[in-house]
Amino acid sequence: MTRTFSEPHGLTKRCVEPLMTITAESGMVCPQSGEWEIIGVVSTTAVFAEGQVMPEYYGRKVLWMLIRAG
């Protein structure tokens, strides 16, 4: 996220806030709706709704990372 602040004499200053990484393991409740990607050797994406249980991938527990809030 980028924010712009007004400085004296009409100048502007941009401040870029660091992005917060949101992750959830298989079996946990999804903390935020959006598109999620598996972290690790296997790479796949899926869309989950907040409150949904994060799934396993082919019977294995995985770590999911939010890549696009929705």
NUMAR-394812 format. One record per atom (N, C-alpha, C): residue number from 1; residue in three letters; atom name; x, y, z. Coordinates in nm, 4 decimals. Layout:
residues N
+-----+---------+-------+----------+----------+----------+
: num : residuo : atomo :       c1 :       c2 :       c3 :
+-----+---------+-------+----------+----------+----------+
: NUM :     ALA :    CA :        X :        Y :        Z :
...
+-----+---------+-------+----------+----------+----------+
This chain:
residues 70
+-----+---------+-------+----------+----------+----------+
: num : residuo : atomo :       c1 :       c2 :       c3 :
+-----+---------+-------+----------+----------+----------+
:   1 :     MET :     N :   0.0845 :  -0.1156 :   0.0000 :
:   1 :     MET :    CA :   0.0000 :   0.0000 :   0.0000 :
:   1 :     MET :     C :   0.0899 :   0.1231 :   0.0000 :
:   2 :     THR :     N :   0.0547 :   0.2202 :  -0.0811 :
:   2 :     THR :    CA :   0.1306 :   0.3441 :  -0.0878 :
:   2 :     THR :     C :   0.0436 :   0.4571 :  -0.0355 :
:   3 :     ARG :     N :   0.0994 :   0.5380 :   0.0508 :
:   3 :     ARG :    CA :   0.0284 :   0.6547 :   0.1019 :
:   3 :     ARG :     C :   0.1061 :   0.7793 :   0.0628 :
:   4 :     THR :     N :   0.0340 :   0.8867 :   0.0368 :
:   4 :     THR :    CA :   0.0961 :   1.0140 :   0.0016 :
:   4 :     THR :     C :   0.0644 :   1.1149 :   0.1101 :
:   5 :     PHE :     N :   0.1670 :   1.1837 :   0.1575 :
:   5 :     PHE :    CA :   0.1523 :   1.2835 :   0.2619 :
:   5 :     PHE :     C :   0.1908 :   1.4197 :   0.2064 :
:   6 :     SER :     N :   0.1166 :   1.5234 :   0.2466 :
:   6 :     SER :    CA :   0.1487 :   1.6597 :   0.2048 :
:   6 :     SER :     C :   0.2573 :   1.7174 :   0.2944 :
:   7 :     GLU :     N :   0.3534 :   1.7795 :   0.2332 :
:   7 :     GLU :    CA :   0.4631 :   1.8451 :   0.3045 :
:   7 :     GLU :     C :   0.4446 :   1.9952 :   0.2894 :
:   8 :     PRO :     N :   0.5121 :   2.0747 :   0.3688 :
:   8 :     PRO :    CA :   0.5056 :   2.2200 :   0.3512 :
:   8 :     PRO :     C :   0.5509 :   2.2600 :   0.2108 :
:   9 :     HIS :     N :   0.5009 :   2.3692 :   0.1609 :
:   9 :     HIS :    CA :   0.5373 :   2.4250 :   0.0303 :
:   9 :     HIS :     C :   0.4863 :   2.3395 :  -0.0858 :
:  10 :     GLY :     N :   0.3810 :   2.2591 :  -0.0629 :
:  10 :     GLY :    CA :   0.3180 :   2.1852 :  -0.1713 :
:  10 :     GLY :     C :   0.3895 :   2.0588 :  -0.2153 :
:  11 :     LEU :     N :   0.4975 :   2.0204 :  -0.1483 :
:  11 :     LEU :    CA :   0.5676 :   1.8979 :  -0.1846 :
:  11 :     LEU :     C :   0.4924 :   1.7780 :  -0.1280 :
:  12 :     THR :     N :   0.5067 :   1.6630 :  -0.1928 :
:  12 :     THR :    CA :   0.4449 :   1.5414 :  -0.1413 :
:  12 :     THR :     C :   0.5519 :   1.4390 :  -0.1080 :
:  13 :     LYS :     N :   0.5194 :   1.3529 :  -0.0154 :
:  13 :     LYS :    CA :   0.6111 :   1.2483 :   0.0274 :
:  13 :     LYS :     C :   0.5360 :   1.1167 :   0.0215 :
:  14 :     ARG :     N :   0.5941 :   1.0176 :  -0.0440 :
:  14 :     ARG :    CA :   0.5307 :   0.8872 :  -0.0541 :
:  14 :     ARG :     C :   0.5916 :   0.7921 :   0.0475 :
:  15 :     CYS :     N :   0.5070 :   0.7153 :   0.1103 :
:  15 :     CYS :    CA :   0.5508 :   0.6179 :   0.2091 :
:  15 :     CYS :     C :   0.4918 :   0.4831 :   0.1700 :
:  16 :     VAL :     N :   0.5760 :   0.3848 :   0.1477 :
:  16 :     VAL :    CA :   0.5295 :   0.2517 :   0.1114 :
:  16 :     VAL :     C :   0.5289 :   0.1653 :   0.2364 :
:  17 :     GLU :     N :   0.4106 :   0.1140 :   0.2703 :
:  17 :     GLU :    CA :   0.3991 :   0.0287 :   0.3878 :
:  17 :     GLU :     C :   0.4339 :  -0.1149 :   0.3493 :
:  18 :     PRO :     N :   0.5042 :  -0.1878 :   0.4339 :
:  18 :     PRO :    CA :   0.5368 :  -0.3265 :   0.4029 :
:  18 :     PRO :     C :   0.4105 :  -0.4118 :   0.4002 :
:  19 :     LEU :     N :   0.4069 :  -0.5075 :   0.3095 :
:  19 :     LEU :    CA :   0.2935 :  -0.5976 :   0.3014 :
:  19 :     LEU :     C :   0.3040 :  -0.7037 :   0.4100 :
:  20 :     MET :     N :   0.1923 :  -0.7371 :   0.4681 :
:  20 :     MET :    CA :   0.1905 :  -0.8400 :   0.5710 :
:  20 :     MET :     C :   0.1606 :  -0.9737 :   0.5034 :
:  21 :     THR :     N :   0.2405 :  -1.0738 :   0.5281 :
:  21 :     THR :    CA :   0.2187 :  -1.2054 :   0.4717 :
:  21 :     THR :     C :   0.1230 :  -1.2817 :   0.5620 :
:  22 :     ILE :     N :   0.0178 :  -1.3353 :   0.5026 :
:  22 :     ILE :    CA :  -0.0804 :  -1.4127 :   0.5770 :
:  22 :     ILE :     C :  -0.0708 :  -1.5563 :   0.5306 :
:  23 :     THR :     N :  -0.0501 :  -1.6472 :   0.6245 :
:  23 :     THR :    CA :  -0.0412 :  -1.7893 :   0.5933 :
:  23 :     THR :     C :  -0.1368 :  -1.8681 :   0.6818 :
:  24 :     ALA :     N :  -0.1690 :  -1.9883 :   0.6353 :
:  24 :     ALA :    CA :  -0.2532 :  -2.0792 :   0.7125 :
:  24 :     ALA :     C :  -0.2193 :  -2.2222 :   0.6717 :
:  25 :     GLU :     N :  -0.2126 :  -2.3111 :   0.7684 :
:  25 :     GLU :    CA :  -0.1826 :  -2.4520 :   0.7422 :
:  25 :     GLU :     C :  -0.3109 :  -2.5291 :   0.7153 :
:  26 :     SER :     N :  -0.2971 :  -2.6417 :   0.6479 :
:  26 :     SER :    CA :  -0.4108 :  -2.7311 :   0.6273 :
:  26 :     SER :     C :  -0.4740 :  -2.7617 :   0.7622 :
:  27 :     GLY :     N :  -0.6072 :  -2.7597 :   0.7665 :
:  27 :     GLY :    CA :  -0.6798 :  -2.7877 :   0.8896 :
:  27 :     GLY :     C :  -0.7158 :  -2.6633 :   0.9688 :
:  28 :     MET :     N :  -0.6488 :  -2.5506 :   0.9416 :
:  28 :     MET :    CA :  -0.6805 :  -2.4251 :   1.0098 :
:  28 :     MET :     C :  -0.7980 :  -2.3568 :   0.9403 :
:  29 :     VAL :     N :  -0.8633 :  -2.2663 :   1.0109 :
:  29 :     VAL :    CA :  -0.9704 :  -2.1872 :   0.9528 :
:  29 :     VAL :     C :  -0.9090 :  -2.0745 :   0.8706 :
:  30 :     CYS :     N :  -0.9613 :  -2.0531 :   0.7509 :
:  30 :     CYS :    CA :  -0.9114 :  -1.9482 :   0.6619 :
:  30 :     CYS :     C :  -0.9337 :  -1.8114 :   0.7271 :
:  31 :     PRO :     N :  -0.8258 :  -1.7334 :   0.7472 :
:  31 :     PRO :    CA :  -0.8391 :  -1.6050 :   0.8149 :
:  31 :     PRO :     C :  -0.8894 :  -1.4914 :   0.7261 :
:  32 :     GLN :     N :  -0.8800 :  -1.5075 :   0.5925 :
:  32 :     GLN :    CA :  -0.9216 :  -1.4006 :   0.5019 :
:  32 :     GLN :     C :  -0.9570 :  -1.4598 :   0.3654 :
:  33 :     SER :     N :  -1.0669 :  -1.4139 :   0.3101 :
:  33 :     SER :    CA :  -1.1086 :  -1.4599 :   0.1777 :
:  33 :     SER :     C :  -1.0101 :  -1.4123 :   0.0717 :
:  34 :     GLY :     N :  -0.9903 :  -1.4954 :  -0.0298 :
:  34 :     GLY :    CA :  -0.9049 :  -1.4564 :  -0.1401 :
:  34 :     GLY :     C :  -0.8411 :  -1.5748 :  -0.2088 :
:  35 :     GLU :     N :  -0.7409 :  -1.5447 :  -0.2908 :
:  35 :     GLU :    CA :  -0.6667 :  -1.6472 :  -0.3637 :
:  35 :     GLU :     C :  -0.5434 :  -1.6855 :  -0.2833 :
:  36 :     TRP :     N :  -0.5260 :  -1.8139 :  -0.2633 :
:  36 :     TRP :    CA :  -0.4171 :  -1.8668 :  -0.1824 :
:  36 :     TRP :     C :  -0.3282 :  -1.9565 :  -0.2668 :
:  37 :     GLU :     N :  -0.1993 :  -1.9615 :  -0.2317 :
:  37 :     GLU :    CA :  -0.1022 :  -2.0454 :  -0.3032 :
:  37 :     GLU :     C :  -0.0276 :  -2.1315 :  -0.2022 :
:  38 :     ILE :     N :   0.0040 :  -2.2528 :  -0.2425 :
:  38 :     ILE :    CA :   0.0819 :  -2.3422 :  -0.1563 :
:  38 :     ILE :     C :   0.2268 :  -2.2964 :  -0.1559 :
:  39 :     ILE :     N :   0.2875 :  -2.2932 :  -0.0387 :
:  39 :     ILE :    CA :   0.4292 :  -2.2625 :  -0.0251 :
:  39 :     ILE :     C :   0.5048 :  -2.3947 :  -0.0225 :
:  40 :     GLY :     N :   0.6028 :  -2.4101 :  -0.1084 :
:  40 :     GLY :    CA :   0.6817 :  -2.5323 :  -0.1097 :
:  40 :     GLY :     C :   0.7115 :  -2.5783 :  -0.2506 :
:  41 :     VAL :     N :   0.7439 :  -2.7063 :  -0.2618 :
:  41 :     VAL :    CA :   0.7825 :  -2.7640 :  -0.3905 :
:  41 :     VAL :     C :   0.6644 :  -2.7655 :  -0.4870 :
:  42 :     VAL :     N :   0.5486 :  -2.8050 :  -0.4373 :
:  42 :     VAL :    CA :   0.4275 :  -2.8069 :  -0.5190 :
:  42 :     VAL :     C :   0.3733 :  -2.6650 :  -0.5274 :
:  43 :     SER :     N :   0.3294 :  -2.6239 :  -0.6437 :
:  43 :     SER :    CA :   0.2748 :  -2.4895 :  -0.6580 :
:  43 :     SER :     C :   0.1371 :  -2.4972 :  -0.7214 :
:  44 :     THR :     N :   0.0370 :  -2.4556 :  -0.6471 :
:  44 :     THR :    CA :  -0.0987 :  -2.4475 :  -0.6984 :
:  44 :     THR :     C :  -0.1708 :  -2.3363 :  -0.6246 :
:  45 :     THR :     N :  -0.2758 :  -2.2842 :  -0.6847 :
:  45 :     THR :    CA :  -0.3541 :  -2.1799 :  -0.6201 :
:  45 :     THR :     C :  -0.4994 :  -2.2236 :  -0.6106 :
:  46 :     ALA :     N :  -0.5711 :  -2.1650 :  -0.5156 :
:  46 :     ALA :    CA :  -0.7137 :  -2.1918 :  -0.4978 :
:  46 :     ALA :     C :  -0.7755 :  -2.0728 :  -0.4262 :
:  47 :     VAL :     N :  -0.9058 :  -2.0581 :  -0.4407 :
:  47 :     VAL :    CA :  -0.9781 :  -1.9496 :  -0.3765 :
:  47 :     VAL :     C :  -1.0545 :  -2.0064 :  -0.2574 :
:  48 :     PHE :     N :  -1.0386 :  -1.9419 :  -0.1408 :
:  48 :     PHE :    CA :  -1.1062 :  -1.9852 :  -0.0190 :
:  48 :     PHE :     C :  -1.1779 :  -1.8670 :   0.0442 :
:  49 :     ALA :     N :  -1.2891 :  -1.8970 :   0.1104 :
:  49 :     ALA :    CA :  -1.3653 :  -1.7952 :   0.1813 :
:  49 :     ALA :     C :  -1.3236 :  -1.7935 :   0.3279 :
:  50 :     GLU :     N :  -1.3284 :  -1.6752 :   0.3884 :
:  50 :     GLU :    CA :  -1.2977 :  -1.6632 :   0.5309 :
:  50 :     GLU :     C :  -1.3882 :  -1.7575 :   0.6095 :
:  51 :     GLY :     N :  -1.3287 :  -1.8320 :   0.7026 :
:  51 :     GLY :    CA :  -1.4031 :  -1.9262 :   0.7852 :
:  51 :     GLY :     C :  -1.4010 :  -2.0689 :   0.7327 :
:  52 :     GLN :     N :  -1.3612 :  -2.0862 :   0.6066 :
:  52 :     GLN :    CA :  -1.3518 :  -2.2193 :   0.5474 :
:  52 :     GLN :     C :  -1.2275 :  -2.2887 :   0.6029 :
:  53 :     VAL :     N :  -1.2323 :  -2.4213 :   0.6157 :
:  53 :     VAL :    CA :  -1.1156 :  -2.4968 :   0.6634 :
:  53 :     VAL :     C :  -1.0180 :  -2.5129 :   0.5473 :
:  54 :     MET :     N :  -0.8917 :  -2.4788 :   0.5716 :
:  54 :     MET :    CA :  -0.7893 :  -2.4900 :   0.4670 :
:  54 :     MET :     C :  -0.7627 :  -2.6380 :   0.4400 :
:  55 :     PRO :     N :  -0.7665 :  -2.6767 :   0.3131 :
:  55 :     PRO :    CA :  -0.7558 :  -2.8186 :   0.2801 :
:  55 :     PRO :     C :  -0.6127 :  -2.8716 :   0.2732 :
:  56 :     GLU :     N :  -0.6040 :  -3.0023 :   0.2757 :
:  56 :     GLU :    CA :  -0.4779 :  -3.0703 :   0.2466 :
:  56 :     GLU :     C :  -0.4650 :  -3.0741 :   0.0948 :
:  57 :     TYR :     N :  -0.3466 :  -3.1065 :   0.0469 :
:  57 :     TYR :    CA :  -0.3239 :  -3.1195 :  -0.0961 :
:  57 :     TYR :     C :  -0.2810 :  -3.2622 :  -0.1243 :
:  58 :     TYR :     N :  -0.3647 :  -3.3364 :  -0.1928 :
:  58 :     TYR :    CA :  -0.3415 :  -3.4784 :  -0.2207 :
:  58 :     TYR :     C :  -0.3065 :  -3.5554 :  -0.0936 :
:  59 :     GLY :     N :  -0.3847 :  -3.5291 :   0.0132 :
:  59 :     GLY :    CA :  -0.3690 :  -3.6029 :   0.1376 :
:  59 :     GLY :     C :  -0.2536 :  -3.5583 :   0.2263 :
:  60 :     ARG :     N :  -0.1885 :  -3.4502 :   0.1908 :
:  60 :     ARG :    CA :  -0.0757 :  -3.3993 :   0.2707 :
:  60 :     ARG :     C :  -0.1056 :  -3.2606 :   0.3237 :
:  61 :     LYS :     N :  -0.0629 :  -3.2361 :   0.4474 :
:  61 :     LYS :    CA :  -0.0771 :  -3.1021 :   0.5045 :
:  61 :     LYS :     C :   0.0205 :  -3.0093 :   0.4345 :
:  62 :     VAL :     N :  -0.0268 :  -2.8892 :   0.4025 :
:  62 :     VAL :    CA :   0.0559 :  -2.7893 :   0.3337 :
:  62 :     VAL :     C :   0.0377 :  -2.6544 :   0.4011 :
:  63 :     LEU :     N :   0.1245 :  -2.5622 :   0.3662 :
:  63 :     LEU :    CA :   0.1155 :  -2.4250 :   0.4145 :
:  63 :     LEU :     C :   0.0667 :  -2.3391 :   0.2989 :
:  64 :     TRP :     N :  -0.0445 :  -2.2692 :   0.3201 :
:  64 :     TRP :    CA :  -0.1021 :  -2.1807 :   0.2206 :
:  64 :     TRP :     C :  -0.0649 :  -2.0361 :   0.2514 :
:  65 :     MET :     N :  -0.0431 :  -1.9560 :   0.1456 :
:  65 :     MET :    CA :  -0.0112 :  -1.8131 :   0.1608 :
:  65 :     MET :     C :  -0.1115 :  -1.7329 :   0.0771 :
:  66 :     LEU :     N :  -0.1686 :  -1.6286 :   0.1391 :
:  66 :     LEU :    CA :  -0.2617 :  -1.5414 :   0.0670 :
:  66 :     LEU :     C :  -0.1848 :  -1.4591 :  -0.0347 :
:  67 :     ILE :     N :  -0.2273 :  -1.4680 :  -0.1626 :
:  67 :     ILE :    CA :  -0.1578 :  -1.3905 :  -0.2665 :
:  67 :     ILE :     C :  -0.2461 :  -1.2795 :  -0.3227 :
:  68 :     ARG :     N :  -0.3789 :  -1.2884 :  -0.3017 :
:  68 :     ARG :    CA :  -0.4684 :  -1.1839 :  -0.3485 :
:  68 :     ARG :     C :  -0.5951 :  -1.1864 :  -0.2628 :
:  69 :     ALA :     N :  -0.6154 :  -1.0802 :  -0.1868 :
:  69 :     ALA :    CA :  -0.7348 :  -1.0725 :  -0.1027 :
:  69 :     ALA :     C :  -0.8580 :  -1.0595 :  -0.1917 :
:  70 :     GLY :     N :  -0.9681 :  -1.1150 :  -0.1431 :
:  70 :     GLY :    CA :  -1.0877 :  -1.1098 :  -0.2262 :
:  70 :     GLY :     C :  -1.2124 :  -1.0908 :  -0.1545 :
+-----+---------+-------+----------+----------+----------+
